[in-house]
């Protein structure tokens, strides 16, 4: 459950951030020299890296939550 909620937030963040990043490329594109602003490999790599970082940061709390006895957690 903990990992599922984290994956939902990660997916929403990536789906929101990608169009915003594409919109921001037009602004920053004038500052770049001899660099393509719409490089699909860089965009895909960024999305994959951010997704892996998000899953990695949610993994430890999900692992800890799976080891807790539910009746003990409800008592506290």
N, C-alpha and C positions, 0 to 999 in steps of 0.2 A: 504494500500500500504506500509506504514512504517513497520507494523508488518510482512507483507509477505516478505519484503526484509531482515528483521532481522532473520526470520525463515530460509530463504535460507542460510544466513551466518552461522547460528547456525548448520544447518545440514551439511554444507560443513566442518565446523570445527570439528564436531564430527566424520564424516566419514574419515577425514584426521588424527585426533588425535588417534583414536582407533588402527589402524595398527602401528602407531609410538609407542604407549604405549606398544603394544604387542612385538614389536621389542626391546624396552628398557627393558622389563622384563628379557630377557636373560642376559643382562649386570648386572642388579641389583640382579638377582636371586642368584648369588654367595654370596651376602652379607647378604641374609636373613637366619634366623635360624629357622628351623622347621615350615616354612610357605610355602604353595603351591604357586607357582608363577602364575599359570593359574587358578585363582579362578573366575568362571563365575559370581558368585553373586556379587563380588566386582566390576568387570568390568561393569556389567549391572547397578549396583547402581551408579557408577561414571558417566556413560553416562547419566542416568536419572537425577542425581543431576546437572550436567553441563547444560543439556538441560533446566531444570527448572530455573536455575539461568539466562540463556540467555533469556528465554521468559520473566521472571520477570523484567529483566533490559530493555527489549524493550517495555514492556507494557505501562509504563508511557509516554514515548515520542509518542507512537502511540495514546494514549488517548488524549494527548495535540494536536496532529496534526489533530485528527478527530473533535475537537471542534473549529478549526480556520475556519473562513469564507474564501472560496477559492478566492473570488474577492479581499478581503483585503490582503491575502497573496501574490497575484500576483502584487498588487500595490507597495508593499515594496521591 
